[in-house]
């Protein structure tokens, strides 16, 4: 907020008060507009059924773990298949 010093001139005092009021009003109006637009953006994103970042990261991590497990299981299967072939042959 802008603060102006008091003077002995009533007109300047009134102008300073008006400017301080206008600055406060502008800050309040800006905060209201920001809140309104944030809520509208959240509503739009919710309506689009987008995935939140945390959910995406969790699924990405699970996928990486499953991929590693799949590679390990493939190696085990190959090892078991070679053992079976050795025993048959």
C-alpha positions in Angstrom: 0.0 0.0 0.0 1.2 3.5 -0.7 1.5 5.8 2.3 1.9 9.5 1.9 2.9 11.8 4.7 0.4 14.2 6.2 0.5 17.8 5.0 -1.2 21.0 6.2 -3.1 21.2 2.9 -6.5 19.5 3.2 -6.7 18.9 -0.5 -3.4 17.1 -0.6 -4.5 15.1 2.5 -7.7 14.1 0.7 -5.8 13.2 -2.5 -3.3 11.1 -0.5 -6.2 9.3 1.3 -7.9 8.7 -2.1 -4.7 7.3 -3.5 -4.2 4.9 -0.5 -7.8 3.8 -0.8 -7.4 3.2 -4.6 -4.2 1.2 -4.0 -6.0 -1.0 -1.4 -9.0 -1.4 -3.7 -6.7 -2.4 -6.6 -4.9 -5.0 -4.5 -8.2 -6.5 -3.3 -9.5 -6.5 -6.8 -6.4 -8.2 -8.1 -6.6 -10.9 -5.4 -10.3 -11.5 -6.3 -9.5 -11.8 -10.0 -6.6 -14.2 -9.3 -8.8 -16.4 -7.1 -11.5 -16.4 -9.8 -9.2 -17.4 -12.6 -7.5 -20.1 -10.5 -10.9 -21.7 -9.6 -12.0 -21.5 -13.3 -8.7 -23.2 -14.4 -9.1 -25.9 -11.8 -12.7 -26.5 -12.9 -11.6 -26.8 -16.6 -8.8 -29.2 -15.7 -11.1 -31.3 -13.6 -13.7 -31.4 -16.4 -11.0 -32.6 -18.8 -10.2 -35.6 -16.5 -6.5 -34.9 -16.6 -4.1 -36.8 -14.4 -2.4 -35.0 -11.5 1.4 -34.9 -11.6 1.7 -37.1 -8.4 -0.5 -39.8 -9.9 1.5 -39.7 -13.1 4.8 -40.0 -11.3 3.4 -42.9 -9.2 2.3 -44.9 -12.3 5.6 -44.1 -14.0 7.5 -45.5 -11.0 5.3 -48.6 -10.9 5.9 -49.1 -14.7 9.7 -48.9 -14.3 9.6 -51.5 -11.5 7.4 -53.8 -13.5 9.7 -53.4 -16.5 12.7 -54.4 -14.3 10.8 -57.4 -12.9 9.8 -58.5 -16.4 13.5 -58.5 -17.5 14.4 -60.5 -14.4 11.6 -63.0 -15.0 12.6 -63.4 -18.7 16.2 -64.2 -17.6 14.9 -66.8 -15.1 12.6 -68.4 -17.7 15.5 -68.7 -20.1 17.7 -70.2 -17.4 15.0 -72.7 -16.5 14.5 -73.6 -20.2 18.2 -74.2 -20.7 18.2 -76.5 -17.6 15.3 -78.5 -19.0 17.0 -78.8 -22.3 20.2 -80.1 -20.6 18.3 -82.7 -18.6 16.4 -83.9 -21.7 19.4 -83.9 -24.0 
